[in-house]
Amino acid sequence: MRDLRLLVPAAAAWVAAWGAVAAPDAGIAPWLFAGACWAVAGLTTAVLAGILLVRRRNAIEIPRPARARRIVPFAATALVSLAACGLVSTAAALGLDAREHSPLQSIAAEHSTAAVVIELTTAPRPAPALWFDPAADPPVRLEGRLIAVDGRAVPAVPVTAMGSAPSDGLDLGALVAFDARVAALPAAEAAAFRLRPVTELEITAAPPPWLGWSAGFRSGFAAAASALSGDGGALVPGLAIGDTSAVSAELDAAMKSSSLSHLTAVSGANCAIVTAAAFALAAALGLARWIRVGIALLALIGFIVLVTPESSVVRAGAMAVVVLASIASGRQGGGIAALALAVVALLTLDPWFSRDYGFALSVCATAGLLLLAAPLTGVLARVMPVPLAALLGVPLAAQLACQPVLVLLDPGLALYGVPANLLAAPAAPLGTVVGLVGCLLLPVLPSVGFACLQLAWLPASWIALVAHGASAMPLGRLPWLPDAPGAVLLSACTAVALWLALSRRRRPRLRASAWTALILAVAIPFGMLVGAPAVSFVTKPGEWDVAACDIGQGDAVLLRSAGETALIDTGPEPAALQRCLALLGIDRIDLLVVTHWDADHAGGAQAVVGRVGTVIHGPLDGERSSRVLGPLTSGGAAAIEVVAGHRGTLGDARWKVVWPKPGALPGNDASVVLDVDAPGYRGVFLGDLGEGAQSRMLSSADFGAVDLVKVAHHGSADQSESLYDELGATVGLIGVGADNGYGHPTDRLLDLLADAGTAVVRTDRAGTAVLTANDGGFELWTERGAGGVGARP
């Protein structure tokens, strides 16, 4: 039980770090937050010291009561927890102070550019190439530390950037120089600034030797694995070193929907395999204990450099270091103690880990394995053989521990996650170990190394097969409440379910009450989310092209072509958007278009965090745009600022941006306007453009007749008659809320559409509306019947 007490300081440090890094966003001075933590810790120390003095004075005269003996351990735990809170909050205050005094702050406020030099802290990750010159270097996303601004050395702060990059030399530890536009990010974001290169990236210094060696291994491994066929070849680098650059969007979606994506994220299991193998090899050579520990530590550091120090890798590495230190000292290292100490140390090193989903999932999975795997295996062993119980108990423990965090990313439960993990679990270690051996042997024994890759292809292909099979099964995802309420409810349900499964005490009334509470806690939200929408889900068409979501006063329009999906704006609330996505069966957004930063167009972005491939947007607007883009990019999306002329594809559809012009200031009149040419229809989506901007756009672009128009600004009166006359659309979509207080849609706008021969589909009357292109027209399905078509106020 003493081992578990260290969980309290770790949890307290996490909460403190979570609050400390966001303190400026809430208007709280970071040093005030840290001072409060230390003040409470000092007061607790004084109280504890007083208790000890009183006990010492009265020890001879009065026997110590049992209650008094219990006070000190609890007080000591509280003191350690408060000290951890003070430590991480001080680290956060120091980091926030460096950000506040960075010269990039004033450059971001002035919307100007700066010559910057950054040191890469991870290997570059590929970014979508649709908006870049095919003849140029491929685009990549960079994460690094700011080294210099306008030729002057500056205190290091974390930054993120994306742009075309040279193919050689850009790797972990390299120094990269370029001119960039700067946007400040919210304090809670891991990166302090987002840099948009306006010049070519130039490598000014190669990685140092202790980092540079890994680049050749990674590139050689990726090149060799590309010779392997199918999804198995794409997964081999992911299993071995976490390189998922070759994984297709389809396979990535299948891995996520089947809860298998963690297999390609380097975590504690990978670090444990490497460390244990090095330690065992040193022991087989008969080396002394401290030499074995040293060799294992060097192997661990080399592995972290090879896979690059992502948050989950750093957490696993820190935990392994704690365990190795305990072995070197001759003391037994408890798993929970190592995990708790690693969490506190890493949050002190980087308090922003507290808001990193990868770090949270890594910690939760490890804690679940340490705390739940053995008890669950014991329960399952009552009804099945022990080996099978262990195979099922391990993934079940990790899944239960991680699910509340996963709900924050995607408000749904993967029903086939545990069976899929059970089927894939035996293959994962083989693919990881053999693939890693192949990576290390390729430079020295290419034939043997490639043979290892071919052997690793077999388990990797099996994992891909399981992922595709699980994702294709019906009813694979159970909707759940989004955001923090959903995570809290799921945590409570999990705790009650575990108590019912693991408790051996027979308390019929208490157990009956627990069962009742559990059933109600699951049934009520499930009924709210599934009950009414289920009828609509069954009756809506299976194939459709355009859908206007009913999200109140705001815009959220979905486009679909050849299995790919685009979302234009997100509406004001995540819950409303999530309801629409669930109704339409949308799990993945390949392209998100944020037309501008008003809340009624961008406020629901949290609903798609972790589910977006690429987000395009107009001119940045300081903190307003950062609050939207920060979580999206942290969830894996690539963010691209676009202007008129940018083009791309969505399945079989082609799209181009016709507005805004370069240099536009953020606002309604700088809305991103998309012209989409899809099989069966052509549509224009106008954002919130006003009449003046519509007229300027019309004079600079040749639209001609279209089939569909997303009406600007929810049907306000500020519209260009000439634009709607030229478009002559068959259908006009209006995203508008009932009784919105603005009088939208206005009589003037409805008259313009009537004169142009455009039928109106408005979400306040129709609810969510689905359009299917058919023989030059559209088939319409709505939640509330056909009353939404052409209806007037």
N, C-alpha and C positions, 0 to 999 in steps of 0.2 A: 504493500500500500504506500510505503514511503516513496517508492519510485514514481508513483502517479502524482505526487504533490508537485513535481516540477512542471506538470501541465498547467498549473494555475499561473505561475509567472510567465510562461510562454503565451498563454491566452491573453493575459493582461498586457504584455508587451505588444501583442498583435493589435489589440483594441486601441492602445495608446498611439501606436504608429499610424493606424488608420485615421484616427482623429487628428493627429499632429500634422500630417502632410496636407490635410485639407483645411487646416485652421485658417489660412488666409482667404480661402474661398468663402468661408463663413464670417469673415470680418474679424477674426481673432488673431492677435499678434502671436507668432510662433513662440517667442521667448516667454510670453505670458502663460501659454499652455505648458511649456516645459517647467517654468517656475512653479506653477500650481502642483505639478506632479512631485517635484522635489520637496515642496512645502509639506504636502501630505505625508511623504516618506519621512521627512524629519520629525513631524509630529508623532508618527507611529513609532519611530525609534525612541523618542523621549518617553512615550507611554510604556514601551517594552522595557526600557532601562529602569523606569520606576517600578514596574512589576518585579523585575529581578532583584532590585535593591530591597524591596519589602520582603520578598521571599527569603533573601539571604539573612535579613535582620531577625526574622521570626522563625528561622529554620529550627533553632534549638528549642524555643519555648512552645511553639505550636506545631503539631503535625500538619503536613501539607495536605489539604483536601484534594480529592481526585479532580474536582473541577478546576482548581488552580493549576494542577499539573497539565491539564489539557489546554490551558489558555496560551502558554508560551509557544508550543509548536504552531498553533494557528496564527499567533501574532508574528512569528518568525516567517511563516509562509507569506503573510500579508506584506511584511517588510521587504522580502526579496521581490515580490511582485511589484511593489511600488518603486523599488530601486530600478527594476527593469523598465518600468514605465518612464521613469525619469531619464534613463539612459537613452532609450529610443527617441523620446520626444526632444532631447537635447540634440541628438544626431539629426533629427528632422529640422530643427530650428537652424542648425548650422548649414544644412543643405539649402533650405529656403532662403537664408540670408545671402548665400552665394548666388542664387538665382536672381534675387531682387537687385543685387548690385552688379550684375553682369551688364556689360555695355550693350548686349543685344536687347535689353529691355527698352532703351530709348530708341534703338533702331526699329524695333517692332512697333512702337507707338507712332513713329513717324512714317510707317509704311515704306521705308527706304530699303536699300540693299547694303550688304557689307561683304568684304572679302574675308572669308573664314578658313580656318584650318581645323580639321577634326581628326581625332584618333579613333579608329574603329574598334569597338568593344565586342563585336560579334562578326561573324562572317556575313557578307552581304546576302540578302535574300532576293530571289527573282521577283520582279513586278510585271504586271501585264504590259504588253508591248503595243497595244492597239493605237496609242496616241503618240508613238515615237516613230521617227524616220527609220524604215527598215534597214537603210544603209548605215545607220549610226550604231554605236555600241548598244548592247542590250540594256534595258532599264533595270535598276535594282533599288531595293530599299536599304538604307544605311542606318545603323545605330552607332553612336559614338560619343566621345567627350570633346567639348570645345577646347581647343588649345590656344588659338590666336584669333584676333579680330583686327582687321585692317593693319596687319603687320605687327601688332603688339600682343605679347603673351598675356593671357587672362586666366583667372581662376577657372578650373575645369567645372563645367556643368554638362549634364546629359542632353543630347540633341538627337533629332531624327531627321532624315532627309531622303529624297528619292529622285533619281535622275539617271540619264545614260552614263554608263561607266565603262572604262577600258576592261578588256577581257583578262588581262594579266596583271598581277601584283596587287589587286584590290582584295585584301583579306584582313583577318583579325590582326590588329596591331599596326596596320599601315596608317600613314598620315596622308590625308586627302585635302586639297585646297580647291576652292571655287568661290565665285560670287553668288550670293543667295538673297532672296527675299526672306524676311524673318516674320514669324508669327509666334507670339507668346502663348504657351499652353497653360491651362489651369494648374494650380499648385499641386493638385492631387495626381496629375499625370506623371508617369515615370520620366518622360523627357520634358525638359524645361522649355524648349523651343522647337518649332518645326521649320526646317530650312527648305526653301524651294530653289534649287540651282538655276541660275540664269546664264551661267557659262559652263563650259565643259569641265568635268572633274579631272583634276591633275594629281597624280600620286607624287608627293614630295619626298616621301621616305618609305622604304620597304619595311615590312614587319621585322622586328628583331629576331635573331636566330632561334631563340627559345620559343617563339611563336610561329615563325615563318615555315618551319619544317612541316607543319600540319597541312599547309595549303596544297602541297604536292600530293600528299596522301589522299586528301578529300577529292581533288580534281581527278586523280588517277582512278580512284574508286568509282566515281560517278561515270567516267568514260567507259570503264570496263563493264559496269552494271548495265549501261545503255545497250550493250550487245545482247543482253538477256531479253527474252521475249515476254510480252504480256504484262499483266499487273504484277506478277511475281517479280519481274525484273525491276519494276518501279519501286517495289516495297523493300527490296534487299538493302539499299542504302539507308532507308528509314529505320529498319529494324536494327542495323548495326551501329550507325552513328547519327541517327536522327535527321538525315538529309532527305526531305520529302519533295525536293524540287521536281522530281520526275513523276510524282503522283498526279494523276489526272483529276480534274474537278469531279468527275463521276465517281471515281474510286474514293476520293476524299469524302464526298457526301455519304457514300455507303459505309465507310469506316466510322464516321461520326454517328450516323443513325443506328448503327449496330453496337455502339459503345466500344469500338476497338481502336479508336484513334490514339489511345494512350500507348499502344504498342510501338508506334513510330516516334514517340516523344521520349528522349533519353531521360531516365529517371533513376531511382535508387536501385532497381534491379540490375541495370547495366553497370552502375558503379560498384555494386556488391560483387558482381561476377568478375569484373576486372581486378578489384582489390583482393578478393579471395584467391583468384588464380595466381596472382603475383606472390601473395603470402605463402600459398601452398608450394609453389615452385622453390621459393627461398628456403622453406622448411625441408623440402626434399633434398636440398643441397647441404643440409646440416648447418646452416648459418645460425648465428646467435639471434635471440629474440629481437634485439633492437635493430639489427641489420635487416631482419625480415620486415619489421615495421617500416623502416626507411625505404626498402625496395617497393613495398606495397604503396607507400605514400607517393613515390616517384611515378609509379604506374598510374595511380589515380590522377595526379596532376597532368600527366601526359594525355590521359584519356579525356580529361576536361578540355584541354587545349584542342584536341582532335575534333571533338564534337561541338566546340565553342561554348562559352559559359552562359547558357540560358539559365533562367531562374530555377527551374526544376533540377538542372544539373548541379548548379551551385549548392542548392539545398542538400542534395544527395551527397555531394562531395564533402560539405561541412559535417554532415552526420558521420560519414565514414572517417573523417579526421578525428572526431571525438572518440569514436570506437577504437581507432588505432592508438590514440594517446592513452586510453585506459588500458589497452593491452601492453603497451610499452611500460606502463607504470606497475604492471602486475596486478591491477585491480579489474574486476569484472565490470564490463560496460553494459548497462541495461539499455535496451532499445529505446524505451520511452525517455529515459534520461538523456540519451544521445540526441534524440529528436528535439526535445525541449531546449537543450543547450544550443543546438544548431539553429533553431528558430530565433532565439533571443540574440545570438551572435550575428546572424544575417540581417535581422531587422535593425540592429545597431549599425551594421555596415551600410545598409541601404534600406531606410524605412519605407521606401516606395514598394518594396516587395510585398508589403501588407495588402496592396491593391492589385497584385498581379495574379491573374487566374491560374496561370501555370504553376506558380509557387503554391497557391492555396490547394490546388488539386494534388500536387506532389505531397504536401504535408498531410492532407486528409487521407490519401491512399495509404501512406506509410502508417499513420496512426490507426487506420482501420485494420491493416494487416497485423499490427502489433497487439491491438486490444481485442479484436473481434474474430480473427481467423480461427484461433484455437477453440474458443467457446462454440462458435457456429459449427466447426468440424465435429465437436463432441456431440452436439444436438443431432446433426445429420447422421452421425455414426450409429445412432439408435435404430435407424430404419434402412441403412445401406452399408456396404463394406467401407472400412476406414479409408482405403486409398481413394475411392470415389468420393467419399465425404470430404476429404482434404482437397481434391480437385475442385469440388463445387464450393467449399467454404472459403477458399482464398479469393476467387473473383467476386463472390457475394459480399465478403467483408469490405473489399476495396470499393465495390459499387455502392454499397450502402453509405459508406463514409463520404464518398465524392458526390453523391447525387444532389444534396442541397446546394453545393457550389455549381453543379451543372445546370440546375434549375435557373440560376441567375443568368446563365448564358443562353439557355433555351428552355422556356417554360413548358417542359414536357418530360415524360418518363419513357425511356426506351424499354419496352416490355421484353424484348428478346436480348437485352444486353448481357444478362448472366449466362443464358445458354450459349450465346455466341462466344463469350469469353471462355466458357468451359471447353468448347470445341477448339478454340484457337490457342488456349494456354499451353498445351504440350509442344506446339510448333514454335512459339515465340522464342524460348531460350535457345533452341537449336539454330534458328535463323540469326539470332543476335550474335551468338558465340562464333559460329562458323563464318558469318559475314565479317565480323571484326577481325578474325584471324586472316581472312582473305585480304582485307584492307591493308593489314600490316605486312603481308607477304608479297603483295603485288610489286612494290618497287625493287625487291631483291630476288624474288622467285616468281616471275610473272605467270608461268604456267601453273604452278601449284596454287598461287593466289586466285587465279581465275577458276581453277577447279573447285576451290572452296566457295566461290561465288555461285557456281553452278549447283553445288550441293545446297547452299542456302536458298536457292531459288525454289526448291521443293516446298519447304515449310512456308515461305513467303506466298507462294501461289495458293497454298491451302488457306492461309489467312484471308487472302483476297476473295477466294471462293466463299468462305464463311460470311464475309462482310456483305458481298452481293446477295447471297441467299437470305440473310437475316433482314437486310434492308428491303427486299422485295416482298416479304411476307405481309399479309394484310394486318391492319390494326397494330402496327409496330410501335406506335407512339401514343401515349395517353396524355392528353392536355392537362396542364396544371397551372395553378395561380402563378403569375409572373412576379419578378422582383423579390424584394426582401420578405413580404408576407408569404409568398410561396415557399421560400427557403426555410423560414421559421416553421411554417406548418408542416413541411415535409420532415424537418428535423424532429419535431415533436412526435409525428406519426412513427418515424423510425425508432425513436427511443421507446415508445409504448410497445411497438411490435417486438423489439429486442427483449424488453422486460418480460413480455408474455412468452417468448420462445425460450429464454434462458433461465428465468426464475423457477426454482423448484419448490417454492413455498406455496402451499395450497390455501389460498384465500378466495373462496368461491365468489363472494360478493365483490371484492376488489377486482378480481379478474373479469367478472361479468361487466363491471363498470368500465374497465379498461377496454374491453372488446367493444362495448357500445360507443365509447368516445372515439375509438379508432375508426369504426365503421362510419360514424357520422362525419368525422373529420375528412374522410376520403369521399364519401358519397355526396355531401353537400356541394363542395367546389366542383366535383366531377359533373354533377347534375347541372350546375350553373353554366359550366363551360361546354358541355357536350349535349345536354338535353335539347334545348331549342335549336342550336345550330345543327344538330344531327339531322333534323328533318330537311333543313335547307341543303345540307351536305349531300343527302341522298338524291334530292330532286334536281340539283344544279347539273348543267351539262359536264360531261367528262372532258371534252375538248373545248377550249375557248382561247381567245386571242387577247382580249383586253378586259380588265376588271377595274371598276371604280369602287373603292372601299368606302363603306359607311363608317366614317370615323368622326362624325360631328362637323364643326366648322373648320374645315381644313382640306388638304389634298393628300391622297394616297392612291396612286393608279398603278396597276400591275400590267405588264406586257409579257407574253409568253410566245416563244418560237423555238421549235425543234428541241424541246427539252430544257431550254434555258429561260431564265426569268429575270425581268428587270422591274424595279420598283421606283416610281417617280414620286418623291416626297414620302413622308412618313406620318403625316397628320400630327395632332397635338399631344396625343397620349399613347404610351406604349401598349396599354391594355387593349385599347380599341383596335390598334393595328394588329396585335397578336390575335384577336378574335377573328379578324378578316383573314389573316394568313391561315389560321386553323380551318376556317370555313372552306377556303379554297385549296387546302392541302399543300401549302407552300412551306417547305422547310429550308430552302436555300435560295439566296438572292445573288445571282451572278453579277448584276450591275445595279447599283443604287445611285439614283440621280437626286441630289439635294439642290433644288432650283435656287433657293436662297435660304437665309438663316432665321426667318420668322418662326415663332414657335408652332404656328398652325401648319407649317410645312416640314419642320425638322424636330419638333418636340418628342415624337414617338420613336426616335432612332434607337433608343435602348432596347426596343423589342427585337431588333435584328442584329444586335452586337454578337459577334462570333459566327454569324451566318451569311456575311457579305463577302464576296470576292473582291469587287472593285467599287469604289464610290467616286463619282465625278461631281464637281461643284463649281460655282462661280467664284468671284473675288472673295477672299477671306475677310472676316469682320471681327478681328481681335478675339476676345474671350467668347463671344457668342458662337463663332464658328469652331473655336477650339473645344468647347463643351460638347459639341456634336461629333467632331472628327476624332477627338482623343479616344473615347471608348471604342469607336469603330476600328481605328487603326490598331489599338491594343488587342482587339479581337481578331486581328489578322487581315483586315481589309487594306487594300492599297488605295490611297487618296490621291486624286489627280485634279488639279485646277484646270478648267477648260475655258476656251473662248470660241467665238465663231470660226468654223473651219475644221474643228476636231471631228473625227469620224471613228466609227467602230461598227462591230457586228454583234448581234444577239441571235444565236442560232442561225436561221435562214434570213433573218431581217437585217437590214442595214440602217444605221442611224447617223445623223450628223447634227452638230451644234450650229444653230444659225444666230444665236445671241447668247451672251453679250459680246461687245467688241472689246479688244484689249484695252486695258487701262480703266475699265468701268469701275465706279465706286459701288460698294455693296448696298443692296436695298432691293425693293420690288422691281425697279426698272433695270436691274442687272440680273434678273432671273435667267437661269439657263433654259433656253427654248430648244426643244428637240424635234427634229423632223425625222420620222420613222417610216421607212419604206419596207413593208413586210409582205409576204405572199398573201394576197387576198385583200389588202387594204393599205392605205397610206394615211398617216395621222400626224398632227402637229400638236404639241403640248406646250402651253403658253405660260406656265408658272403664274406669277402675279403681275405681269407687265401692264402698265397703264397705257392710256391712249397715245400719249406722246411717244413713248418708247415703241409701241406697236407701229406707229406711223414711220418712225425712223428705221425700224427693222424691215418694214414692207418696202421701203425705198432702196434698201441694200440687198434684198434677197428676192429671188423669183420663185414664188411658191406655186402658183397655179392651183387647180382644183385638188382637194383632198377628200377622203372619205370620213375622217374623224377629226374633231378638234376638242382638246381639253380647254374649256373656256377659262379665260384669265380671271384671276382675283375673285373667284367664287361667284361670278355674275354681277360684279359691281357695275355702276353706270359709266365708269372710266374706260370706255372701249372705243376702238376705231371701227367705224362702219365699213371703211374701205377694206380693211383686213378680212373681216368676216365675209364680205361680198366676194373677194377674190378666192378665199378658201372654199366657199360654197359647200361646206361639209354636209354629209348625210346625217351625221349624229354629232351633237355637242354634249360633252360630259361636263357636269357642274358638281364639284365637290362642295357641299354646303350643309350647314347644320340647321335643324328645325328651330324656329323662333330664335334666330341668331342675333337679333338686335340691330343688324346693319341693313336690314331690308334686302338682303341677298336671296335669290337673284332679283335684280331690279327689272321694272317694266321695260326700261330702255333696252337693256341687254336682250330680254326675251323677244322684244320687237325686232331687234337686229337679226336674231337667229331666225325668226319667222320669215322675215323678208328675204333672207338668204336661202330659205328652204331647208333649214337645219332642224331636225327633230331633237328635242331636249330630253336628256336623261339626267335627273338630279337626285343626289343621294338622300336628301331629306325626305323625299317622297318614295323613292324606289328602294331605299336601303342599299346594300351592296348590289351592284349591277354588273352582269357578265355579258360581254359581247363576243359573238363568234362570226367571223367573216364568212359570207356565203353568197356566191354568185353576184358579186357587185354590191351586196348589201350586208346587213348584220342581222343575226338572230339574237334576241335579247331575252335574258333571264334575270329576274330580280327577286330579292327576298320577299317583297311585299306585292307581287303581282305587277301588272303592266301600268298601274296608275302613275308611275313615275315618268312615263314617256310623254313629252310635250305638255306636261301639266303646268298651269299658270297659278300664281298665288291666289 
